[in-house]
Amino acid sequence: MYPPSSDQLILARAVTRAKWRVVPFLILMYVAGWFYPGIAARTGLRRTFGAISLLGIGFGLVVSGHASPLISIIALCFVTMGIMTAQPIFWTFPTSYLGGTAAAGGFALINSVGAIGGFVAPNLRSGAETFFHSPVAGIYAIAAAAFLAILLFVLVPGLTPARTHRLAVDEPESAPSLQ
């Protein structure tokens, strides 16, 4: 058995240090992904919590476009946390408006629009970079889309008991009424 070389020792120390640097990020991701959407659902402030998540995405992208590498990575961590928290909050809206087969149709529509977004977003980014001759213009364009999403998130109409009863036409008769 050969003693470890100095390169192996240096690599082992670097991996050990890297593991400890990831721990705060993992804790924040756990808190953001698990507790934040639950708090939004329990308090009934889904639009507010969703808008805050989208603000984290938008401002994180803007900051990452012109900051130092360290600040950019921190800003992108906020972008990731915003994405992880906005999605579960967003998916609660269709089920609160629609029931049964209508909810399935709503989910299908959302997935179709999402698939189109998977094509449009990269083209928007590269188109903005080409049009403005700047490598950060694409990041700003995606940030603008996040700010537009905030506006749409806040403008989702409120759900009243009468509206709930009217929209849930295909639910069984034994379901309790919200009125």
C-alpha positions as YAML, in Angstrom:
chain: A
units: angstrom
residues:
- id: 1
  name: MET
  ca: [0.00, 0.00, 0.00]
- id: 2
  name: TYR
  ca: [1.35, 3.37, -1.01]
- id: 3
  name: PRO
  ca: [1.04, 6.48, 1.13]
- id: 4
  name: PRO
  ca: [-1.30, 9.09, -0.38]
- id: 5
  name: SER
  ca: [0.37, 11.64, -2.55]
- id: 6
  name: SER
  ca: [0.16, 15.32, -1.78]
- id: 7
  name: ASP
  ca: [-2.28, 15.79, -4.69]
- id: 8
  name: GLN
  ca: [-4.69, 13.29, -3.17]
- id: 9
  name: LEU
  ca: [-4.47, 15.00, 0.22]
- id: 10
  name: ILE
  ca: [-5.13, 18.40, -1.32]
- id: 11
  name: LEU
  ca: [-8.12, 17.01, -3.24]
- id: 12
  name: ALA
  ca: [-9.51, 15.32, -0.11]
- id: 13
  name: ARG
  ca: [-9.25, 18.57, 1.86]
- id: 14
  name: ALA
  ca: [-10.93, 20.53, -0.93]
- id: 15
  name: VAL
  ca: [-13.83, 18.06, -1.09]
- id: 16
  name: THR
  ca: [-14.25, 18.21, 2.70]
- id: 17
  name: ARG
  ca: [-14.32, 22.01, 2.64]
- id: 18
  name: ALA
  ca: [-16.75, 22.03, -0.27]
- id: 19
  name: LYS
  ca: [-19.14, 19.74, 1.60]
- id: 20
  name: TRP
  ca: [-19.32, 22.16, 4.52]
- id: 21
  name: ARG
  ca: [-19.88, 25.12, 2.20]
- id: 22
  name: VAL
  ca: [-22.90, 23.41, 0.69]
- id: 23
  name: VAL
  ca: [-24.62, 22.78, 4.05]
- id: 24
  name: PRO
  ca: [-26.09, 26.33, 4.49]
- id: 25
  name: PHE
  ca: [-27.38, 26.26, 0.91]
- id: 26
  name: LEU
  ca: [-29.04, 22.87, 1.48]
- id: 27
  name: ILE
  ca: [-30.64, 24.07, 4.71]
- id: 28
  name: LEU
  ca: [-32.02, 27.16, 2.96]
- id: 29
  name: MET
  ca: [-33.30, 25.04, 0.09]
- id: 30
  name: TYR
  ca: [-35.03, 22.68, 2.53]
- id: 31
  name: VAL
  ca: [-36.65, 25.56, 4.39]
- id: 32
  name: ALA
  ca: [-37.62, 27.31, 1.17]
- id: 33
  name: GLY
  ca: [-38.96, 24.21, -0.55]
- id: 34
  name: TRP
  ca: [-40.75, 22.64, 2.38]
- id: 35
  name: PHE
  ca: [-41.96, 25.26, 4.85]
- id: 36
  name: TYR
  ca: [-42.56, 28.38, 2.77]
- id: 37
  name: PRO
  ca: [-45.28, 26.96, 0.47]
- id: 38
  name: GLY
  ca: [-46.93, 25.30, 3.47]
- id: 39
  name: ILE
  ca: [-47.06, 28.58, 5.34]
- id: 40
  name: ALA
  ca: [-48.54, 30.25, 2.26]
- id: 41
  name: ALA
  ca: [-51.29, 27.63, 2.09]
- id: 42
  name: ARG
  ca: [-52.07, 27.69, 5.83]
- id: 43
  name: THR
  ca: [-52.29, 31.47, 6.06]
- id: 44
  name: GLY
  ca: [-54.27, 31.85, 2.85]
- id: 45
  name: LEU
  ca: [-51.81, 34.46, 1.53]
- id: 46
  name: ARG
  ca: [-50.79, 32.45, -1.51]
- id: 47
  name: ARG
  ca: [-50.72, 35.43, -3.84]
- id: 48
  name: THR
  ca: [-48.54, 37.44, -1.48]
- id: 49
  name: PHE
  ca: [-46.09, 34.60, -0.87]
- id: 50
  name: GLY
  ca: [-46.01, 33.80, -4.59]
- id: 51
  name: ALA
  ca: [-45.30, 37.42, -5.47]
- id: 52
  name: ILE
  ca: [-42.45, 37.49, -2.94]
- id: 53
  name: SER
  ca: [-41.00, 34.34, -4.50]
- id: 54
  name: LEU
  ca: [-41.21, 35.86, -7.96]
- id: 55
  name: LEU
  ca: [-39.58, 39.05, -6.67]
- id: 56
  name: GLY
  ca: [-36.67, 36.90, -5.49]
- id: 57
  name: ILE
  ca: [-36.41, 35.45, -8.99]
- id: 58
  name: GLY
  ca: [-36.58, 38.82, -10.73]
- id: 59
  name: PHE
  ca: [-34.21, 40.72, -8.47]
- id: 60
  name: GLY
  ca: [-31.84, 37.75, -8.25]
- id: 61
  name: LEU
  ca: [-31.54, 37.66, -12.03]
- id: 62
  name: VAL
  ca: [-31.00, 41.40, -12.28]
- id: 63
  name: VAL
  ca: [-28.30, 41.35, -9.58]
- id: 64
  name: SER
  ca: [-26.58, 38.31, -11.11]
- id: 65
  name: GLY
  ca: [-26.28, 40.15, -14.41]
- id: 66
  name: HIS
  ca: [-23.91, 42.85, -13.20]
- id: 67
  name: ALA
  ca: [-22.42, 41.84, -9.83]
- id: 68
  name: SER
  ca: [-19.20, 40.16, -8.82]
- id: 69
  name: PRO
  ca: [-19.05, 36.37, -9.11]
- id: 70
  name: LEU
  ca: [-19.66, 35.80, -5.38]
- id: 71
  name: ILE
  ca: [-22.66, 38.14, -5.28]
- id: 72
  name: SER
  ca: [-23.94, 36.61, -8.54]
- id: 73
  name: ILE
  ca: [-23.87, 33.11, -7.04]
- id: 74
  name: ILE
  ca: [-25.71, 34.32, -3.94]
- id: 75
  name: ALA
  ca: [-28.28, 36.05, -6.17]
- id: 76
  name: LEU
  ca: [-28.72, 32.87, -8.21]
- id: 77
  name: CYS
  ca: [-29.35, 30.99, -4.95]
- id: 78
  name: PHE
  ca: [-32.26, 33.37, -4.35]
- id: 79
  name: VAL
  ca: [-33.44, 32.72, -7.91]
- id: 80
  name: THR
  ca: [-33.40, 28.98, -7.22]
- id: 81
  name: MET
  ca: [-35.25, 29.42, -3.94]
- id: 82
  name: GLY
  ca: [-37.81, 31.62, -5.68]
- id: 83
  name: ILE
  ca: [-38.39, 28.99, -8.34]
- id: 84
  name: MET
  ca: [-38.70, 26.23, -5.74]
- id: 85
  name: THR
  ca: [-41.24, 28.19, -3.73]
- id: 86
  name: ALA
  ca: [-43.29, 29.79, -6.50]
- id: 87
  name: GLN
  ca: [-44.11, 26.53, -8.29]
- id: 88
  name: PRO
  ca: [-45.91, 24.73, -5.45]
- id: 89
  name: ILE
  ca: [-47.83, 27.88, -4.62]
- id: 90
  name: PHE
  ca: [-48.81, 28.32, -8.27]
- id: 91
  name: TRP
  ca: [-50.11, 24.74, -8.56]
- id: 92
  name: THR
  ca: [-52.63, 25.36, -5.78]
- id: 93
  name: PHE
  ca: [-54.59, 27.85, -7.89]
- id: 94
  name: PRO
  ca: [-56.20, 25.50, -10.44]
- id: 95
  name: THR
  ca: [-57.48, 23.11, -7.79]
- id: 96
  name: SER
  ca: [-59.03, 25.97, -5.83]
- id: 97
  name: TYR
  ca: [-60.95, 27.18, -8.90]
- id: 98
  name: LEU
  ca: [-61.76, 23.94, -10.69]
- id: 99
  name: GLY
  ca: [-62.85, 20.50, -9.59]
- id: 100
  name: GLY
  ca: [-62.80, 17.01, -11.08]
- id: 101
  name: THR
  ca: [-62.33, 16.79, -14.83]
- id: 102
  name: ALA
  ca: [-62.16, 20.56, -15.17]
- id: 103
  name: ALA
  ca: [-59.06, 20.58, -12.94]
- id: 104
  name: ALA
  ca: [-57.47, 17.93, -15.16]
- id: 105
  name: GLY
  ca: [-58.15, 20.11, -18.19]
- id: 106
  name: GLY
  ca: [-56.66, 23.10, -16.37]
- id: 107
  name: PHE
  ca: [-53.51, 21.14, -15.57]
- id: 108
  name: ALA
  ca: [-53.25, 20.05, -19.22]
- id: 109
  name: LEU
  ca: [-53.54, 23.66, -20.38]
- id: 110
  name: ILE
  ca: [-50.88, 24.79, -17.88]
- id: 111
  name: ASN
  ca: [-48.52, 22.02, -19.01]
- id: 112
  name: SER
  ca: [-49.06, 22.96, -22.66]
- id: 113
  name: VAL
  ca: [-48.26, 26.60, -21.97]
- id: 114
  name: GLY
  ca: [-45.22, 25.47, -19.97]
- id: 115
  name: ALA
  ca: [-43.99, 23.43, -22.91]
- id: 116
  name: ILE
  ca: [-44.31, 26.47, -25.15]
- id: 117
  name: GLY
  ca: [-42.42, 28.49, -22.51]
- id: 118
  name: GLY
  ca: [-39.61, 25.94, -22.66]
- id: 119
  name: PHE
  ca: [-39.20, 26.89, -26.31]
- id: 120
  name: VAL
  ca: [-39.82, 30.63, -25.99]
- id: 121
  name: ALA
  ca: [-37.55, 31.41, -23.00]
- id: 122
  name: PRO
  ca: [-34.22, 30.37, -24.57]
- id: 123
  name: ASN
  ca: [-35.16, 32.13, -27.79]
- id: 124
  name: LEU
  ca: [-36.17, 35.25, -25.86]
- id: 125
  name: ARG
  ca: [-32.84, 35.22, -24.07]
- id: 126
  name: SER
  ca: [-30.74, 34.78, -27.20]
- id: 127
  name: GLY
  ca: [-32.89, 37.25, -29.13]
- id: 128
  name: ALA
  ca: [-32.43, 39.91, -26.45]
- id: 129
  name: GLU
  ca: [-28.67, 39.31, -26.37]
- id: 130
  name: THR
  ca: [-28.50, 39.63, -30.15]
- id: 131
  name: PHE
  ca: [-30.75, 42.68, -30.35]
- id: 132
  name: PHE
  ca: [-29.03, 44.64, -27.57]
- id: 133
  name: HIS
  ca: [-25.50, 43.33, -28.28]
- id: 134
  name: SER
  ca: [-25.03, 42.55, -24.60]
- id: 135
  name: PRO
  ca: [-24.51, 39.21, -22.87]
- id: 136
  name: VAL
  ca: [-26.64, 40.27, -19.88]
- id: 137
  name: ALA
  ca: [-29.62, 41.49, -21.91]
- id: 138
  name: GLY
  ca: [-31.00, 37.96, -22.01]
- id: 139
  name: ILE
  ca: [-30.87, 37.68, -18.23]
- id: 140
  name: TYR
  ca: [-32.68, 41.01, -17.95]
- id: 141
  name: ALA
  ca: [-35.33, 39.78, -20.41]
- id: 142
  name: ILE
  ca: [-35.97, 36.68, -18.29]
- id: 143
  name: ALA
  ca: [-36.08, 38.93, -15.19]
- id: 144
  name: ALA
  ca: [-38.68, 41.07, -16.96]
- id: 145
  name: ALA
  ca: [-40.72, 37.91, -17.54]
- id: 146
  name: ALA
  ca: [-40.49, 37.19, -13.79]
- id: 147
  name: PHE
  ca: [-41.76, 40.70, -13.01]
- id: 148
  name: LEU
  ca: [-44.61, 40.18, -15.50]
- id: 149
  name: ALA
  ca: [-45.41, 36.92, -13.69]
- id: 150
  name: ILE
  ca: [-45.70, 38.91, -10.44]
- id: 151
  name: LEU
  ca: [-48.34, 41.08, -12.04]
- id: 152
  name: LEU
  ca: [-50.24, 38.03, -13.29]
- id: 153
  name: PHE
  ca: [-49.89, 36.28, -9.93]
- id: 154
  name: VAL
  ca: [-51.35, 39.25, -8.06]
- id: 155
  name: LEU
  ca: [-54.19, 39.69, -10.55]
- id: 156
  name: VAL
  ca: [-55.50, 36.14, -10.09]
- id: 157
  name: PRO
  ca: [-59.06, 36.79, -8.93]
- id: 158
  name: GLY
  ca: [-60.04, 35.90, -5.39]
- id: 159
  name: LEU
  ca: [-62.10, 32.82, -4.68]
- id: 160
  name: THR
  ca: [-65.44, 33.36, -3.00]
- id: 161
  name: PRO
  ca: [-67.72, 30.59, -1.70]
- id: 162
  name: ALA
  ca: [-70.40, 31.34, -4.34]
- id: 163
  name: ARG
  ca: [-67.78, 31.09, -7.08]
- id: 164
  name: THR
  ca: [-66.51, 27.83, -5.61]
- id: 165
  name: HIS
  ca: [-69.98, 26.30, -5.64]
- id: 166
  name: ARG
  ca: [-70.63, 27.42, -9.21]
- id: 167
  name: LEU
  ca: [-67.31, 26.13, -10.58]
- id: 168
  name: ALA
  ca: [-67.42, 22.74, -8.87]
- id: 169
  name: VAL
  ca: [-70.31, 21.43, -10.98]
- id: 170
  name: ASP
  ca: [-68.81, 17.99, -11.61]
- id: 171
  name: GLU
  ca: [-68.10, 17.15, -7.96]
- id: 172
  name: PRO
  ca: [-70.29, 14.55, -6.21]
- id: 173
  name: GLU
  ca: [-73.47, 15.66, -4.47]
- id: 174
  name: SER
  ca: [-72.17, 14.45, -1.10]
- id: 175
  name: ALA
  ca: [-69.39, 17.05, -1.07]
- id: 176
  name: PRO
  ca: [-69.88, 19.61, 1.71]
- id: 177
  name: SER
  ca: [-70.92, 23.07, 0.62]
- id: 178
  name: LEU
  ca: [-68.67, 26.01, 1.37]
- id: 179
  name: GLN
  ca: [-71.58, 28.40, 1.85]
...
